């Protein structure tokens, strides 16, 4: 009996070993695909669920045309004062503004105005009122290009000159001046940039 049981055990072992390992279960490819699709949908659903909910933006404020505050001036007290013109107030008006330059008093001098530009110009000459003789006034004249004029009827004093041209070939404005203190010949040279003053 002992012998039989050993034999039986060996036979059983051999039979079991002859059969080998149990076969792996076969997997249906459609089942694998369906499982993958289900997992993907689950992830998408979870992602959507994790997003914050869309809340509407607050309404924007509509600009309005509100008038700015204004400063209201306070009423000032009134004074009962009567003003009467005096000779001092009248002397503040420059009498030379409308007076033509034709001096009759003062020490004579010679003044040359020279146009060095390439266009015809208009020149306005102004003599400031001189304390010594009181002469003053304006004089205007035209000068063709590269031309000059010499004045022998003017007196010593401080002169201001302005020159300009509206010629399309050379529009410009220039000015200059100087004080003359002797009878020699003085020159005002007009350029497009300035008026140069030179003495004898």
Secondary structure in CASP SS format (residue, H / E / C, confidence):
PFRMAT SS
TARGET T0000
AUTHOR 0000-0000-0000
METHOD secondary structure of the structure
MODEL  1
X C 1.00
X H 1.00
X H 1.00
X H 1.00
X H 1.00
X H 1.00
X H 1.00
X H 1.00
X H 1.00
X H 1.00
X H 1.00
X H 1.00
X H 1.00
X H 1.00
X H 1.00
X H 1.00
X H 1.00
X H 1.00
X H 1.00
X C 1.00
X C 1.00
X C 1.00
X C 1.00
X C 1.00
X C 1.00
X C 1.00
X C 1.00
X C 1.00
X H 1.00
X H 1.00
X H 1.00
X H 1.00
X H 1.00
X H 1.00
X H 1.00
X H 1.00
X H 1.00
X H 1.00
X H 1.00
X H 1.00
X H 1.00
X H 1.00
X H 1.00
X H 1.00
X H 1.00
X H 1.00
X H 1.00
X H 1.00
X H 1.00
X H 1.00
X C 1.00
X C 1.00
X C 1.00
X C 1.00
X C 1.00
X C 1.00
X C 1.00
X C 1.00
X C 1.00
X C 1.00
X C 1.00
X C 1.00
X C 1.00
X C 1.00
X C 1.00
X C 1.00
X C 1.00
X C 1.00
X C 1.00
X C 1.00
X C 1.00
X C 1.00
X C 1.00
X C 1.00
X C 1.00
X C 1.00
X C 1.00
X C 1.00
X C 1.00
X C 1.00
X C 1.00
X C 1.00
X C 1.00
X C 1.00
X C 1.00
X C 1.00
X H 1.00
X H 1.00
X H 1.00
X H 1.00
X C 1.00
X C 1.00
X C 1.00
X C 1.00
X H 1.00
X H 1.00
X H 1.00
X C 1.00
X C 1.00
X E 1.00
X C 1.00
X C 1.00
X C 1.00
X C 1.00
X C 1.00
X C 1.00
X C 1.00
X E 1.00
X E 1.00
X E 1.00
X E 1.00
X E 1.00
X E 1.00
X E 1.00
X E 1.00
X C 1.00
X C 1.00
X C 1.00
X C 1.00
X C 1.00
X E 1.00
X E 1.00
X E 1.00
X E 1.00
X E 1.00
X E 1.00
X E 1.00
X C 1.00
X C 1.00
X C 1.00
X C 1.00
X C 1.00
X C 1.00
X C 1.00
X C 1.00
X C 1.00
X E 1.00
X E 1.00
X E 1.00
X E 1.00
X E 1.00
X E 1.00
X E 1.00
X C 1.00
X C 1.00
X C 1.00
X E 1.00
X E 1.00
X E 1.00
X E 1.00
X E 1.00
X E 1.00
X E 1.00
X E 1.00
X E 1.00
X C 1.00
X E 1.00
X E 1.00
X E 1.00
X E 1.00
X E 1.00
X E 1.00
X E 1.00
X E 1.00
X E 1.00
X C 1.00
X C 1.00
X C 1.00
X C 1.00
X C 1.00
X C 1.00
X E 1.00
X E 1.00
X E 1.00
X E 1.00
X E 1.00
X E 1.00
X E 1.00
X E 1.00
X E 1.00
X C 1.00
X C 1.00
X C 1.00
X C 1.00
X E 1.00
X E 1.00
X E 1.00
X E 1.00
X E 1.00
X E 1.00
X C 1.00
X C 1.00
X C 1.00
X C 1.00
X E 1.00
X E 1.00
X E 1.00
X E 1.00
X C 1.00
X C 1.00
END
